[in-house]
Amino acid sequence: MVSAADTATTVGLSGSVELTFDVVLDATTSGPVTVGYATADGTAVAGRDYVPASGTLSFPAGTTARSVMVTVLPDVGAEPDETFTLELSDPVGASVATTSATAVVRHFEGAVPAPVLTGVSPGTVGVGATPRQVTLTGANFHSTSVVAVTGTGVVVVSTQVVDAGTIRVTLSAWTTVLPGVRDVSVTSPGRGASTCVGCLTVTPAPRALTAGPSLGHSATERRVTITGSQFTDGAVAAIRGGTGVQVLSTTVLRHDAAGRRARDLGGRSVGRPGDQPRRRDVGLHRVLHGPVRSDGAVGGPGSAARSNAPGEHPGLRFRAGCRRDRAARGGLQQRRGGGQWSDHRAGHGGPESGAGRQPAGHRAEPGLGRLRSEHLVLPVDHRGT
């Protein structure tokens, strides 16, 4: 029986080394024995990492050991351990016990630093959403680097190592996974791993609760308002359960972390004490800037709020950095002639409410469109402008 033994060697940045495969017979024979051999790529590639070898080994009668020499080429940069194999075939005078043996090429200590993962962007993936590509940034990434996410339910669909500092990963979150914060790690076999703690957040799936008004048969284009929770900028509406209805466009008019009207900005509550959580927008798109606390409120030191108007209200906007005063006038502006903007006094809902109140259906100015509810929620900046 002919067999070959696994082997290993270490190579540096300069100078090639010789690696030896030992090929043996398990017993002497009365006649000659021959066997063919050839190297085959693993993670090591012929011509780049080693010089390929092939031929025939001969065992004269009474001999039991022969060897195959393979030249391993020097490193060209930081690399993890690599492998290739020696394949045995076409024996004459004996049979083959093992058809292949593996060679491990190790690189000198310190040649390959451990990966360093510094960030993940964007840092969110939605429950049950279509797979999303995120970018991992750092240093010392390699083509063999493996990406993993802690916990269950977040699957790494594909990995692309762009260069030593960038990896693109496609992630998918199961519909049954719980929202929350996850850690992301990058591991380079044989050289170490790096973890970015809390770099990925699994966000809840959006939930649509109501839609209206209803659409009539053969009706012309009509704007429909969908209410619910966990909507985000970029969300897209879709119609299910039939044909003949087309979604022409989607605009997220308002979203927040907790679905609450009352918020805390810089230690001050916006909204009347005792207000029940509900949405009372007028179709103005608010963009809140500031930290989001664990209870879902937006605010804290240095928080600010700004808004602008979407297409249906091109003549209304919130004044940037608007401040709350004792009359709660809040900074609503209207577009006047010549493209100029001026303050529009919306009235108030109380000295400390921070909310402007207008009757339902009131037109702020001809041609601006009808306000959609009786309350106008004004963002504030406690620092003033």
VOPAGU-2260 file (C-alpha; in pm, 1 decimal, decimal comma):
REM VOPAGU-2260
SITE   aa  ch    i         X         Y         Z
SITE  MET   A    0       0,0       0,0       0,0
SITE  VAL   A    1     133,3     343,8     -99,6
SITE  SER   A    2      56,1     651,3     106,9
SITE  ALA   A    3     173,2    1012,7     141,0
SITE  ALA   A    4     202,6    1207,6     469,1
SITE  ASP   A    5      82,4    1559,4     543,2
SITE  THR   A    6     353,8    1821,5     580,9
SITE  ALA   A    7     411,7    2189,9     659,7
SITE  THR   A    8     669,5    2466,8     621,9
SITE  THR   A    9     720,5    2833,6     703,3
SITE  VAL   A   10     810,0    3099,7     448,8
SITE  GLY   A   11     918,7    3462,2     485,6
SITE  LEU   A   12     918,7    3776,8     275,4
SITE  SER   A   13    1242,5    3689,8      94,7
SITE  GLY   A   14    1377,7    3359,4     -34,3
SITE  SER   A   15    1189,8    3045,6    -133,4
SITE  VAL   A   16    1191,8    2725,5      74,7
SITE  GLU   A   17    1173,1    2355,8     -14,3
SITE  LEU   A   18     882,4    2151,7     121,7
SITE  THR   A   19     901,0    1770,3     134,0
SITE  PHE   A   20     617,3    1518,8      96,9
SITE  ASP   A   21     713,8    1172,8     230,5
SITE  VAL   A   22     566,9     886,9      23,1
SITE  VAL   A   23     599,4     536,3     169,4
SITE  LEU   A   24     513,5     169,9     111,1
SITE  ASP   A   25     371,9     -16,4     409,4
SITE  ALA   A   26     595,3    -318,5     330,5
SITE  THR   A   27     881,6    -422,8     103,9
SITE  THR   A   28     802,3    -584,8    -227,6
SITE  SER   A   29     986,3    -838,3    -446,6
SITE  GLY   A   30     939,7    -623,8    -755,4
SITE  PRO   A   31     939,8    -250,3    -846,1
SITE  VAL   A   32     645,6     -23,4    -761,1
SITE  THR   A   33     555,3     302,2    -934,9
SITE  VAL   A   34     297,4     571,3    -858,4
SITE  GLY   A   35     211,7     900,5   -1025,3
SITE  TYR   A   36     190,2    1232,1    -835,5
SITE  ALA   A   37      82,1    1592,5    -899,5
SITE  THR   A   38      25,7    1901,7    -683,0
SITE  ALA   A   39    -320,5    2064,0    -665,6
SITE  ASP   A   40    -425,3    2407,9    -543,8
SITE  GLY   A   41    -600,4    2471,2    -216,0
SITE  THR   A   42    -593,4    2823,2     -76,7
SITE  ALA   A   43    -234,1    2835,2    -204,9
SITE  VAL   A   44    -216,1    2892,1    -580,7
SITE  ALA   A   45      41,1    2739,2    -812,4
SITE  GLY   A   46     273,9    2997,1    -966,6
SITE  ARG   A   47     194,3    3253,0    -695,9
SITE  ASP   A   48     251,5    3060,6    -373,3
SITE  TYR   A   49     439,7    2750,6    -488,4
SITE  VAL   A   50     593,4    2590,4    -798,5
SITE  PRO   A   51     368,9    2307,4    -927,6
SITE  ALA   A   52     522,8    1959,8    -945,5
SITE  SER   A   53     422,0    1633,3   -1113,2
SITE  GLY   A   54     582,2    1304,5   -1222,4
SITE  THR   A   55     622,8     938,4   -1130,6
SITE  LEU   A   56     788,3     789,6    -820,9
SITE  SER   A   57     967,1     454,2    -846,8
SITE  PHE   A   58    1024,8     212,3    -557,5
SITE  PRO   A   59    1292,7     -46,7    -646,4
SITE  ALA   A   60    1243,5    -389,0    -493,5
SITE  GLY   A   61    1319,0    -383,2    -122,8
SITE  THR   A   62    1267,8      -4,2     -75,5
SITE  THR   A   63     977,6     154,9     115,3
SITE  ALA   A   64    1038,4     534,1     119,7
SITE  ARG   A   65    1058,3     806,5    -143,5
SITE  SER   A   66     997,1    1186,0    -135,8
SITE  VAL   A   67     856,5    1467,3    -350,2
SITE  MET   A   68    1011,5    1815,5    -323,2
SITE  VAL   A   69     800,7    2127,0    -387,9
SITE  THR   A   70     935,8    2483,4    -395,7
SITE  VAL   A   71     731,8    2732,3    -187,0
SITE  LEU   A   72     762,2    3093,5    -302,6
SITE  PRO   A   73     825,2    3389,9     -66,0
SITE  ASP   A   74     545,0    3609,6      70,6
SITE  VAL   A   75     433,3    3911,2    -127,8
SITE  GLY   A   76     258,8    4071,4     170,2
SITE  ALA   A   77      45,9    3988,9     471,2
SITE  GLU   A   78    -117,6    3646,9     423,5
SITE  PRO   A   79    -280,3    3384,3     647,0
SITE  ASP   A   80    -183,9    3015,8     643,1
SITE  GLU   A   81    -241,5    2850,5     304,9
SITE  THR   A   82    -267,4    2491,2     180,8
SITE  PHE   A   83    -218,9    2277,3    -128,7
SITE  THR   A   84    -220,9    1899,4    -181,1
SITE  LEU   A   85     -16,0    1620,4    -339,8
SITE  GLU   A   86    -238,9    1378,2    -532,1
SITE  LEU   A   87    -132,1    1012,8    -593,7
SITE  SER   A   88    -259,6     815,0    -894,1
SITE  ASP   A   89    -197,4     520,9   -1132,7
SITE  PRO   A   90     -10,5     284,9    -897,6
SITE  VAL   A   91     172,5     -16,8   -1047,9
SITE  GLY   A   92     276,0    -310,4    -829,3
SITE  ALA   A   93      78,6    -185,6    -528,0
SITE  SER   A   94    -241,8      -6,3    -439,0
SITE  VAL   A   95    -287,5     345,4    -296,8
SITE  ALA   A   96    -384,2     369,5      68,5
SITE  THR   A   97    -435,3     751,0      71,3
SITE  THR   A   98    -486,6     938,7    -253,3
SITE  SER   A   99    -371,1    1280,0    -125,8
SITE  ALA   A  100    -166,5    1458,5     139,4
SITE  THR   A  101    -196,6    1822,1     250,9
SITE  ALA   A  102      81,1    2080,1     280,8
SITE  VAL   A  103      33,0    2381,7     511,4
SITE  VAL   A  104     233,8    2693,3     427,1
SITE  ARG   A  105     276,5    2914,9     732,1
SITE  HIS   A  106     408,4    3267,4     712,3
SITE  PHE   A  107     669,5    3404,6     947,2
SITE  GLU   A  108     545,7    3542,6    1280,2
SITE  GLY   A  109     418,4    3896,4    1246,2
SITE  ALA   A  110     380,4    3881,8     868,5
SITE  VAL   A  111       0,6    3886,9     897,6
SITE  PRO   A  112    -148,0    4124,5    1155,8
SITE  ALA   A  113    -491,9    4052,5    1297,9
SITE  PRO   A  114    -787,7    4229,2    1133,5
SITE  VAL   A  115    -916,2    4551,3    1288,2
SITE  LEU   A  116   -1290,4    4629,4    1247,5
SITE  THR   A  117   -1376,1    4993,3    1321,1
SITE  GLY   A  118   -1725,3    5048,3    1181,0
SITE  VAL   A  119   -2036,7    4922,4     999,7
SITE  SER   A  120   -2239,5    5146,4     767,4
SITE  PRO   A  121   -2533,9    5166,1     743,1
SITE  GLY   A  122   -2566,5    5022,7    1090,1
SITE  THR   A  123   -2919,7    4885,0    1061,5
SITE  VAL   A  124   -3101,4    4589,6     908,6
SITE  GLY   A  125   -3480,8    4554,8     914,7
SITE  VAL   A  126   -3674,5    4255,9    1043,4
SITE  GLY   A  127   -3810,0    4062,7     743,5
SITE  ALA   A  128   -3681,8    4324,6     497,3
SITE  THR   A  129   -3509,2    4241,8     170,9
SITE  PRO   A  130   -3137,5    4163,2     213,9
SITE  ARG   A  131   -2932,2    4476,8     273,8
SITE  GLN   A  132   -2570,5    4547,7     184,2
SITE  VAL   A  133   -2357,3    4706,2     455,7
SITE  THR   A  134   -1994,2    4815,9     444,5
SITE  LEU   A  135   -1739,3    4715,3     707,4
SITE  THR   A  136   -1438,4    4941,5     746,2
SITE  GLY   A  137   -1110,5    4877,7     923,0
SITE  ALA   A  138    -766,1    4736,8     843,4
SITE  ASN   A  139    -581,3    4411,7     767,1
SITE  PHE   A  140    -877,7    4240,2     599,0
SITE  HIS   A  141    -790,8    3942,4     375,1
SITE  SER   A  142    -963,7    3744,2     103,7
SITE  THR   A  143   -1015,7    3463,0     356,7
SITE  SER   A  144   -1170,8    3691,2     622,5
SITE  VAL   A  145   -1507,0    3571,6     755,7
SITE  VAL   A  146   -1785,1    3800,7     885,7
SITE  ALA   A  147   -2026,8    3698,7    1160,9
SITE  VAL   A  148   -2311,9    3864,4    1354,3
SITE  THR   A  149   -2383,5    3768,6    1715,5
SITE  GLY   A  150   -2706,5    3593,7    1807,9
SITE  THR   A  151   -2944,7    3413,2    1576,0
SITE  GLY   A  152   -3168,8    3531,8    1296,9
SITE  VAL   A  153   -2929,4    3769,1    1116,3
SITE  VAL   A  154   -2776,1    3582,3     823,4
SITE  VAL   A  155   -2465,6    3676,8     625,7
SITE  VAL   A  156   -2586,8    3617,2     269,0
SITE  SER   A  157   -2264,5    3713,6      90,2
SITE  THR   A  158   -1921,3    3862,9     162,8
SITE  GLN   A  159   -1698,9    4064,4     -69,3
SITE  VAL   A  160   -1352,9    4168,0      51,0
SITE  VAL   A  161   -1290,5    4483,0    -153,3
SITE  ASP   A  162    -947,2    4560,5     -10,7
SITE  ALA   A  163    -754,5    4548,0     316,8
SITE  GLY   A  164    -976,8    4818,6     464,1
SITE  THR   A  165   -1321,8    4743,1     318,9
SITE  ILE   A  166   -1560,9    4447,7     322,5
SITE  ARG   A  167   -1911,3    4456,3     171,7
SITE  VAL   A  168   -2157,6    4218,3     333,6
SITE  THR   A  169   -2519,3    4142,7     246,1
SITE  LEU   A  170   -2730,7    4074,4     556,0
SITE  SER   A  171   -3082,2    3940,7     600,9
SITE  ALA   A  172   -3289,0    3939,5     923,8
SITE  TRP   A  173   -3551,3    3667,4     970,1
SITE  THR   A  174   -3909,9    3773,2    1024,8
SITE  THR   A  175   -3897,8    3601,4    1365,2
SITE  VAL   A  176   -3584,0    3774,8    1493,0
SITE  LEU   A  177   -3615,1    4014,9    1785,8
SITE  PRO   A  178   -3509,6    4378,1    1728,4
SITE  GLY   A  179   -3202,8    4495,6    1916,8
SITE  VAL   A  180   -2831,1    4568,2    1907,5
SITE  ARG   A  181   -2583,7    4313,2    1768,1
SITE  ASP   A  182   -2204,5    4279,6    1752,8
SITE  VAL   A  183   -2024,0    4222,6    1422,1
SITE  SER   A  184   -1690,6    4039,0    1395,8
SITE  VAL   A  185   -1428,8    3976,1    1127,7
SITE  THR   A  186   -1204,3    3668,9    1158,4
SITE  SER   A  187    -896,3    3593,2     947,3
SITE  PRO   A  188    -809,0    3222,6     983,7
SITE  GLY   A  189    -482,3    3171,3    1164,7
SITE  ARG   A  190    -431,7    3537,9    1243,7
SITE  GLY   A  191    -706,3    3656,3    1477,9
SITE  ALA   A  192   -1036,4    3838,1    1492,2
SITE  SER   A  193   -1184,2    4179,4    1566,4
SITE  THR   A  194   -1529,9    4267,5    1697,9
SITE  CYS   A  195   -1724,5    4591,3    1665,8
SITE  VAL   A  196   -1950,8    4593,6    1972,3
SITE  GLY   A  197   -2303,8    4724,0    1913,7
SITE  CYS   A  198   -2230,9    4830,3    1556,5
SITE  LEU   A  199   -2547,3    4676,0    1407,2
SITE  THR   A  200   -2908,0    4738,5    1509,6
SITE  VAL   A  201   -3193,8    4511,5    1403,1
SITE  THR   A  202   -3491,2    4745,5    1356,0
SITE  PRO   A  203   -3860,0    4647,3    1390,6
SITE  ALA   A  204   -4065,6    4586,6    1079,9
SITE  PRO   A  205   -4300,7    4871,3     977,8
SITE  ARG   A  206   -4666,2    4815,9    1067,4
SITE  ALA   A  207   -4946,7    4970,4     864,4
SITE  LEU   A  208   -5269,0    5017,7    1064,7
SITE  THR   A  209   -5502,4    5231,2     851,9
SITE  ALA   A  210   -5524,5    5366,9     498,1
SITE  GLY   A  211   -5767,4    5618,3     358,5
SITE  PRO   A  212   -5960,1    5757,7     189,6
SITE  SER   A  213   -6099,9    5469,0     -13,4
SITE  LEU   A  214   -6049,3    5453,5    -390,0
SITE  GLY   A  215   -6345,2    5443,5    -623,8
SITE  HIS   A  216   -6364,5    5230,5    -936,9
SITE  SER   A  217   -6212,7    5412,6   -1238,4
SITE  ALA   A  218   -6121,1    5701,3   -1007,2
SITE  THR   A  219   -5850,0    5945,3   -1101,7
SITE  GLU   A  220   -5519,2    5969,8    -917,2
SITE  ARG   A  221   -5575,3    6018,6    -543,4
SITE  ARG   A  222   -5354,7    6072,7    -240,9
SITE  VAL   A  223   -5396,9    5805,9      29,5
SITE  THR   A  224   -5262,3    5844,4     383,4
SITE  ILE   A  225   -5127,5    5535,8     561,4
SITE  THR   A  226   -5083,2    5544,1     938,4
SITE  GLY   A  227   -4898,5    5297,5    1155,7
SITE  SER   A  228   -4566,9    5258,6    1331,6
SITE  GLN   A  229   -4195,9    5210,9    1260,4
SITE  PHE   A  230   -4205,5    5403,9     931,6
SITE  THR   A  231   -3869,1    5545,6     819,8
SITE  ASP   A  232   -3749,2    5777,4     545,0
SITE  GLY   A  233   -3725,7    5580,3     222,1
SITE  ALA   A  234   -4015,1    5347,9     309,1
SITE  VAL   A  235   -4216,0    5237,5       3,8
SITE  ALA   A  236   -4587,0    5155,2       1,9
SITE  ALA   A  237   -4724,3    4857,8    -193,5
SITE  ILE   A  238   -5076,2    4734,6    -271,9
SITE  ARG   A  239   -5147,0    4365,3    -213,3
SITE  GLY   A  240   -5438,5    4139,0    -297,1
SITE  GLY   A  241   -5534,9    4237,6    -649,6
SITE  THR   A  242   -5449,7    4423,9    -967,4
SITE  GLY   A  243   -5532,9    4755,0   -1125,9
SITE  VAL   A  244   -5404,1    4983,1    -846,7
SITE  GLN   A  245   -5065,9    5144,4    -895,9
SITE  VAL   A  246   -4857,1    5326,8    -633,6
SITE  LEU   A  247   -4716,6    5633,3    -809,1
SITE  SER   A  248   -4506,0    5773,1    -522,9
SITE  THR   A  249   -4445,7    5740,2    -150,1
SITE  THR   A  250   -4356,7    6018,3      93,8
SITE  VAL   A  251   -4297,5    5959,1     465,0
SITE  LEU   A  252   -4455,0    6262,0     630,8
SITE  ARG   A  253   -4368,1    6179,4     986,9
SITE  HIS   A  254   -4196,6    5909,2    1186,8
SITE  ASP   A  255   -4056,2    5877,8    1532,4
SITE  ALA   A  256   -3906,2    5611,6    1757,0
SITE  ALA   A  257   -4195,8    5575,1    2000,4
SITE  GLY   A  258   -4498,2    5699,4    1803,5
SITE  ARG   A  259   -4552,3    5974,4    2060,6
SITE  ARG   A  260   -4642,9    6336,9    2015,0
SITE  ALA   A  261   -4496,0    6461,0    2342,7
SITE  ARG   A  262   -4115,1    6469,2    2328,3
SITE  ASP   A  263   -3836,8    6584,9    2554,3
SITE  LEU   A  264   -3586,0    6822,1    2398,7
SITE  GLY   A  265   -3322,6    6949,4    2633,9
SITE  GLY   A  266   -3529,6    6860,3    2939,3
SITE  ARG   A  267   -3851,4    7030,7    2817,8
SITE  SER   A  268   -4165,4    6849,2    2709,7
SITE  VAL   A  269   -4331,4    6940,2    2379,8
SITE  GLY   A  270   -4705,9    6879,0    2409,0
SITE  ARG   A  271   -4960,3    6925,1    2684,0
SITE  PRO   A  272   -4928,3    6727,9    3006,3
SITE  GLY   A  273   -5157,5    6423,4    2992,6
SITE  ASP   A  274   -5173,1    6414,6    2611,2
SITE  GLN   A  275   -5240,9    6063,7    2483,1
SITE  PRO   A  276   -4985,7    5929,2    2230,5
SITE  ARG   A  277   -5123,0    6017,6    1887,0
SITE  ARG   A  278   -5014,4    6175,0    1559,4
SITE  ARG   A  279   -5137,5    6522,5    1470,2
SITE  ASP   A  280   -4937,8    6644,3    1173,1
SITE  VAL   A  281   -5044,2    6873,7     893,7
SITE  GLY   A  282   -4845,2    6705,6     617,7
SITE  LEU   A  283   -4519,9    6884,1     697,6
SITE  HIS   A  284   -4210,2    6666,7     686,9
SITE  ARG   A  285   -4011,4    6698,7    1008,5
SITE  VAL   A  286   -3650,5    6588,2    1037,7
SITE  LEU   A  287   -3530,8    6560,8    1399,0
SITE  HIS   A  288   -3163,7    6588,0    1482,7
SITE  GLY   A  289   -3041,2    6476,4    1822,7
SITE  PRO   A  290   -2979,1    6166,3    2033,2
SITE  VAL   A  291   -3255,5    5907,0    2067,4
SITE  ARG   A  292   -3295,2    5791,9    2427,7
SITE  SER   A  293   -3381,9    5437,5    2533,9
SITE  ASP   A  294   -3744,6    5541,6    2592,4
SITE  GLY   A  295   -3775,1    5652,9    2229,9
SITE  ALA   A  296   -3777,5    6028,8    2291,7
SITE  VAL   A  297   -3557,4    6253,1    2081,4
SITE  GLY   A  298   -3359,2    6509,2    2271,4
SITE  GLY   A  299   -3094,8    6573,1    2529,1
SITE  PRO   A  300   -2824,4    6839,6    2542,7
SITE  GLY   A  301   -2764,8    6999,0    2206,7
SITE  SER   A  302   -3077,7    6864,0    2042,0
SITE  ALA   A  303   -3235,9    7058,5    1757,5
SITE  ALA   A  304   -3524,9    7024,8    1516,8
SITE  ARG   A  305   -3591,5    7145,2    1164,1
SITE  SER   A  306   -3864,0    7089,6     908,7
SITE  ASN   A  307   -3953,3    7162,0     552,3
SITE  ALA   A  308   -4265,5    7116,9     344,0
SITE  PRO   A  309   -4319,5    6834,9      90,5
SITE  GLY   A  310   -4465,7    6898,3    -253,3
SITE  GLU   A  311   -4828,2    6937,1    -146,6
SITE  HIS   A  312   -4744,3    7236,9      77,7
SITE  PRO   A  313   -4466,8    7418,8    -111,2
SITE  GLY   A  314   -4552,0    7746,0      62,5
SITE  LEU   A  315   -4521,4    7627,7     424,6
SITE  ARG   A  316   -4215,3    7544,9     630,7
SITE  PHE   A  317   -4078,1    7559,2     983,8
SITE  ARG   A  318   -3817,1    7820,4    1055,7
SITE  ALA   A  319   -3475,5    7654,4    1098,8
SITE  GLY   A  320   -3373,9    7636,2    1464,5
SITE  CYS   A  321   -3711,7    7773,0    1578,8
SITE  ARG   A  322   -3741,4    7846,0    1948,5
SITE  ARG   A  323   -4030,8    7817,6    2188,1
SITE  ASP   A  324   -4142,1    8135,9    2358,7
SITE  ARG   A  325   -4407,0    8191,6    2625,5
SITE  ALA   A  326   -4675,4    8234,7    2358,9
SITE  ALA   A  327   -4567,4    7913,9    2184,8
SITE  ARG   A  328   -4560,6    8082,6    1845,0
SITE  GLY   A  329   -4302,9    7834,2    1726,8
SITE  GLY   A  330   -4177,4    7971,1    1394,6
SITE  LEU   A  331   -4409,5    7866,1    1108,6
SITE  GLN   A  332   -4328,0    8052,5     785,8
SITE  GLN   A  333   -4511,8    8118,3     457,7
SITE  ARG   A  334   -4369,1    8193,9     115,5
SITE  ARG   A  335   -4458,8    8542,8      -1,8
SITE  GLY   A  336   -4414,3    8725,8    -332,2
SITE  GLY   A  337   -4065,3    8743,2    -474,8
SITE  GLY   A  338   -3962,2    8415,1    -309,0
SITE  GLN   A  339   -3938,5    8572,4      36,8
SITE  TRP   A  340   -4043,6    8390,1     355,2
SITE  SER   A  341   -4219,5    8555,2     648,4
SITE  ASP   A  342   -4343,6    8430,7     985,3
SITE  HIS   A  343   -4698,1    8300,4    1005,3
SITE  ARG   A  344   -4862,3    8318,8    1349,0
SITE  ALA   A  345   -5054,1    7996,2    1393,4
SITE  GLY   A  346   -5203,5    8073,4    1733,4
SITE  HIS   A  347   -5117,9    7862,2    2034,2
SITE  GLY   A  348   -5247,0    7580,8    2252,3
SITE  GLY   A  349   -5131,1    7715,7    2585,8
SITE  PRO   A  350   -4834,0    7901,1    2732,3
SITE  GLU   A  351   -4617,1    7590,6    2766,7
SITE  SER   A  352   -4763,0    7353,2    2509,3
SITE  GLY   A  353   -4524,8    7427,0    2224,3
SITE  ALA   A  354   -4806,5    7344,5    1980,5
SITE  GLY   A  355   -4975,2    7577,2    1733,2
SITE  ARG   A  356   -5350,0    7520,7    1696,0
SITE  GLN   A  357   -5561,7    7590,8    1387,8
SITE  PRO   A  358   -5921,3    7490,4    1305,6
SITE  ALA   A  359   -5954,9    7182,4    1090,7
SITE  GLY   A  360   -5980,2    7274,6     721,4
SITE  HIS   A  361   -5831,7    7621,5     769,9
SITE  ARG   A  362   -5641,1    7751,3     468,3
SITE  ALA   A  363   -5324,9    7929,2     577,1
SITE  GLU   A  364   -5305,9    8103,8     241,0
SITE  PRO   A  365   -5489,8    8058,1     -89,8
SITE  GLY   A  366   -5329,4    7793,1    -304,9
SITE  LEU   A  367   -5129,5    7630,9     -22,9
SITE  GLY   A  368   -5360,4    7334,5      23,4
SITE  ARG   A  369   -5581,6    7227,7     310,5
SITE  LEU   A  370   -5427,2    7147,2     648,7
SITE  ARG   A  371   -5500,2    6786,4     740,1
SITE  SER   A  372   -5577,8    6810,2    1113,5
SITE  GLU   A  373   -5653,8    7065,4    1375,9
SITE  HIS   A  374   -5317,1    7063,2    1549,0
SITE  LEU   A  375   -4984,2    7178,6    1417,1
SITE  VAL   A  376   -4698,6    7022,4    1614,7
SITE  LEU   A  377   -4400,8    7258,9    1618,6
SITE  PRO   A  378   -4044,7    7136,8    1681,6
SITE  VAL   A  379   -3839,0    7350,8    1918,3
SITE  ASP   A  380   -3477,9    7424,2    1998,4
SITE  HIS   A  381   -3430,8    7520,4    2360,2
SITE  ARG   A  382   -3103,4    7694,6    2274,1
SITE  GLY   A  383   -3282,5    7945,6    2052,7
SITE  THR   A  384   -3141,0    8091,9    1734,8
